[in-house]
Amino acid sequence: MSIIKFPGETLLDIPAEEVLEAAKEKLDDTVIIGRDKETGELYFASTTSNGRIILMLIERASYRDWE
């Protein structure tokens, strides 16, 4: 039996492990923002040290058409 991942949008939460695994092969510059499972503290990591690229990625994501 094989499982086919639905490529469209969903209203259900997706586990972080699945999101990260799917992104590994696809992304170049990457910004990860989340909350620690145990403490709830903010977690931030990026593949680039260039603050302008980080801000540009966050800003572009915030203007994405979510409808």
ABEGO torsion letter per residue (X at the ends): XBBBBBABBBABBBBAAAAAAAAAAABBBBBBBBBBAAAGBBBBBBABABAAAAAAAAAAAAABBAX
